[in-house]
């Protein structure tokens, strides 16, 4: 190349080199890029991951967690993921009488230690001596909930209409119809689930309740569902961050019920738990809390011989 052309090309080469250097200096590493994508700083993203790991492993049972398959947030939806890791309300669309509104009123804290926990901290199993729906009606709580949940239950004579011998249950967790038959080998096909697991309640504030309040909690019809036994066993002591019902159509009602229970008894939610509940309720932002009248148990009616 002639010397004159080389001299003319030199400024162009220097200009291109400067642009390349500028681009390299402003290109973030993969960690910072990932943090911007989620709306969290690298330190916050790491802390949230640690909290989620703690929540799913800190339990008195070993539940089999099911994939949550929660929807990804998008700017076109009513709620968007904020930098704090929760779903931010869009102006003018947040219904104040819904589970989402009640969820926003719950405190958010980490899980308390399980120190001192035992089933006995919540009183005698299925006691009738409580100050909630069904209390002091002459029938134990388990049979109260079975009687409420079974289609055409067959009741045992001589028990004042209390004990359920058989019936069919439309299981809300799986959508299957369960044929229940009372017996040593068969009663476990239908179990009574504490919607907010007792161990989860303990680590989110129940240890601060009085013994009477904990007994009410464990026998409150709002907190109890008759469900498929094996599915209940799989749930264990999980909260919404690590377990949701396999039947997706029931998930909105399920987490709304958890919010109602925690609100009634002054319990808190963890950050991963709150995020999981918000993501479910994004699909049903109008989901309301269950009314006490909708979940109360019926007074036993004696069987005529």
C-alpha positions in Angstrom: 0.0 0.0 0.0 1.4 3.5 -0.9 2.6 5.5 2.1 -0.1 8.2 1.5 -2.9 5.6 1.8 -1.4 4.2 5.0 -1.4 7.6 6.5 -5.0 8.2 5.5 -6.2 4.8 7.0 -4.4 5.3 10.4 -7.1 7.7 11.9 -9.9 5.2 10.9 -8.1 2.3 12.5 -7.6 4.3 15.7 -11.4 5.2 15.7 -12.5 1.6 15.4 -10.1 0.5 18.2 -11.6 3.1 20.5 -15.2 1.9 19.8 -14.2 -1.7 20.5 -12.5 -0.7 23.8 -15.6 1.3 24.9 -17.9 -1.6 24.2 -15.8 -4.0 26.2 -15.6 -1.6 29.2 -19.4 -1.2 29.4 -20.4 -4.9 28.9 -21.4 -6.4 32.3 -20.3 -9.9 33.4 -22.9 -12.7 33.4 -23.7 -12.3 37.1 -24.6 -8.6 36.9 -26.6 -9.3 33.7 -28.6 -12.1 35.5 -29.2 -9.7 38.4 -30.7 -7.1 36.1 -32.9 -9.7 34.4 -34.5 -10.7 37.8 -34.6 -7.2 39.2 -32.3 -8.2 42.1 -28.7 -7.3 42.9 -26.3 -10.2 42.9 -26.2 -10.2 46.7 -30.0 -10.1 47.0 -30.4 -12.9 44.4 -28.0 -15.1 46.4 -29.8 -14.3 49.7 -33.2 -15.2 48.2 -31.8 -18.5 46.9 -30.5 -19.3 50.4 -33.9 -18.5 51.9 -35.7 -20.8 49.5 -33.3 -23.6 50.3 -33.8 -23.1 54.0 -37.6 -23.1 53.6 -37.7 -26.4 51.7 -35.3 -28.3 54.0 -36.3 -26.9 57.4 -39.2 -29.3 58.2 -40.1 -32.0 60.6 -41.2 -34.2 57.8 -39.7 -35.1 54.5 -42.3 -34.1 51.9 -42.1 -35.1 48.3 -42.2 -31.7 46.6 -44.1 -31.4 43.4 -43.1 -29.1 40.6 -44.9 -25.8 41.1 -45.1 -24.9 37.4 -45.7 -21.3 38.3 -46.3 -18.8 35.5 -43.5 -16.4 34.5 -44.2 -12.7 35.1 -44.5 -10.4 32.1 -45.1 -6.6 31.7 -48.5 -7.3 30.1 -49.9 -8.9 33.3 -51.6 -7.1 36.2 -48.7 -7.7 38.5 -44.9 -7.5 37.9 -41.9 -8.7 39.8 -40.3 -5.8 41.8 -36.8 -5.4 43.0 -37.7 -6.7 46.4 -38.7 -10.1 44.9 -42.5 -9.7 45.3 -45.3 -8.8 42.9 -45.9 -5.1 42.7 -49.5 -3.8 42.4 -50.5 -2.0 39.2 -52.3 1.2 40.0 -56.1 0.9 40.2 -56.4 -2.9 39.8 -55.7 -4.2 43.3 -59.0 -5.5 44.7 -59.0 -4.8 48.4 -61.3 -7.7 49.5 -59.2 -10.5 48.0 -56.6 -13.0 49.1 -54.0 -10.8 47.5 -55.0 -7.8 49.6 -54.9 -10.0 52.8 -51.5 -11.4 51.8 -50.1 -7.9 51.7 -51.1 -7.4 55.3 -49.1 -10.4 56.6 -45.7 -9.8 58.0 -42.7 -11.3 56.1 -40.0 -12.9 58.2 -37.6 -15.8 58.1 -38.5 -19.2 59.5 -38.1 -19.5 63.3 -36.2 -22.5 64.6 -38.2 -25.7 65.3 -36.9 -25.7 68.9 -39.6 -27.1 71.3 -42.0 -28.3 68.6 -44.1 -31.4 69.0 -47.6 -32.3 67.9 -48.6 -32.1 71.6 -48.0 -28.4 71.5 -51.3 -28.1 69.6 -53.3 -30.0 72.2 -55.0 -33.4 72.2 -55.6 -34.7 68.7 -59.0 -33.9 67.3 -60.3 -32.7 70.7 -63.9 -31.3 70.9 -62.9 -29.0 73.7 -62.1 -26.0 71.6 -63.6 -22.5 71.0 -64.0 -22.8 67.2 -66.6 -24.1 64.8 -67.6 -27.6 65.8 -66.2 -27.3 69.3 -68.3 -28.8 72.2 -70.8 -30.4 69.7 -70.2 -33.9 71.2 -68.1 -35.1 68.2 -64.4 -35.2 67.6 -62.9 -32.9 65.0 -61.8 -35.6 62.5 -65.4 -37.0 62.2 -66.8 -33.4 62.0 -64.6 -32.7 59.0 -65.3 -36.1 57.4 -69.0 -35.6 57.8 -68.7 -32.1 56.3 -66.8 -33.4 53.3 -68.3 -36.8 52.4 -71.1 -37.2 49.9 -74.0 -39.1 51.6 -72.0 -40.3 54.6 -73.0 -43.4 56.4 -73.0 -42.8 60.2 -72.5 -45.3 62.9 -75.6 -45.9 65.0 -75.2 -45.1 68.7 -72.7 -42.3 68.2 -75.2 -39.4 68.1 -74.6 -38.9 64.4 -70.9 -38.4 64.9 -68.8 -41.3 63.5 -68.6 -41.7 59.8 -68.5 -45.3 58.6 -68.2 -44.7 54.9 -68.8 -42.3 52.1 -67.3 -40.8 49.0 -64.9 -37.8 48.9 -64.3 -35.5 46.0 -60.6 -34.9 46.8 -59.7 -31.3 46.2 -56.0 -32.0 45.9 -56.1 -34.6 43.1 -59.6 -34.3 41.6 -60.2 -38.0 42.2 -63.2 -39.6 43.9 -62.1 -41.5 47.0 -64.3 -44.3 48.4 -63.9 -44.1 52.2 -64.4 -47.1 54.5 -63.8 -46.8 58.2 -61.4 -49.5 59.4 -57.9 -50.1 60.7 -56.5 -50.7 57.3 -58.7 -48.4 55.3 -59.3 -45.2 57.3 -56.0 -43.6 56.1 -57.3 -43.4 52.5 -59.0 -40.1 53.6 -56.9 -38.0 55.9 -57.5 -34.6 57.5 -54.9 -32.1 56.3 -53.9 -29.0 58.2 -53.9 -26.5 55.3 -51.1 -24.6 57.1 -49.0 -27.5 58.4 -48.6 -27.5 62.2 -44.8 -27.5 61.9 -45.0 -24.6 59.4 -47.3 -22.7 61.8 -44.8 -23.3 64.6 -41.9 -21.8 62.7 -44.0 -18.8 61.5 -45.4 -17.6 64.8 -47.6 -20.3 66.5 -45.0 -20.8 69.2 -46.0 -17.4 70.5 -49.7 -18.4 70.8 -51.2 -19.7 74.0 -51.9 -23.4 74.4 -55.6 -22.7 74.0 -55.0 -20.7 70.8 -52.9 -23.5 69.4 -55.6 -26.1 70.2 -58.1 -23.9 68.4 -55.8 -23.6 65.4 -55.3 -27.3 65.1 -59.1 -27.9 65.2 -60.4 -24.9 63.3 -62.6 -26.0 60.3 -61.0 -23.2 58.3 -57.6 -24.9 58.7 -58.8 -28.4 57.9 -59.6 -30.4 54.7 -60.5 -34.0 54.1 -58.1 -35.1 51.3 -56.4 -38.1 49.7 -54.2 -39.8 52.3 -51.0 -40.4 50.1 -51.1 -36.9 48.7 -51.4 -35.4 52.2 -48.3 -37.5 53.2 -46.4 -36.1 50.2 -47.2 -32.6 51.3 -45.7 -33.2 54.8 -44.9 -29.9 56.5 -44.4 -27.9 53.3 -45.6 -24.4 52.6 -46.6 -23.0 49.3 -43.0 -22.4 48.3 -42.3 -26.1 48.0 -45.7 -27.8 47.6 -49.0 -27.1 45.8 -51.9 -29.4 45.1 -51.5 -31.5 42.0 -54.9 -30.4 40.7 -54.0 -26.9 39.3 -57.6 -25.7 39.3 -57.7 -25.9 43.1 -54.4 -24.0 43.7 -56.0 -20.5 44.0 -58.5 -21.7 46.6 -55.7 -23.5 48.4 -53.4 -20.6 48.8 -56.3 -18.2 49.6 -57.2 -20.6 52.5 -53.6 -20.5 53.7 -53.6 -16.7 53.7 -56.9 -16.7 55.6 -55.6 -19.1 58.3 -52.4 -17.1 58.8 -54.3 -13.8 58.9 -56.7 -15.2 61.5 -54.0 -16.4 63.9 -51.4 -13.7 63.3 -48.8 -15.8 61.6 -46.3 -14.6 59.1 -45.1 -15.8 55.7 -41.5 -16.2 54.5 -40.3 -14.3 51.4 -40.3 -17.4 49.2 -43.7 -18.4 50.4 -45.2 -15.0 49.8 -43.7 -14.9 46.3 -45.1 -18.4 45.5 -48.6 -17.4 46.7 -48.5 -14.2 44.7 -47.6 -16.1 41.5 -50.5 -18.5 42.0 -53.0 -15.6 42.7 -51.8 -13.7 39.6 -53.9 -16.2 37.6 -57.0 -15.4 39.8 -56.6 -11.9 41.2 -60.2 -11.8 42.3 -59.9 -14.9 44.5 -61.5 -14.1 47.9 -60.8 -15.5 51.3 -63.1 -18.4 52.3 -65.9 -17.3 54.5 -66.2 -18.9 57.9 -69.8 -19.9 57.1 -68.6 -21.8 54.0 -66.2 -24.0 56.0 -68.0 -24.6 59.2 -69.0 -28.1 60.2 -72.5 -29.4 60.7 -74.0 -30.2 64.0 -74.2 -34.0 64.4 -77.7 -35.5 63.8 -78.4 -38.7 65.7 -79.1 -41.7 63.5 -82.5 -43.3 63.9 -82.5 -47.0 64.3 
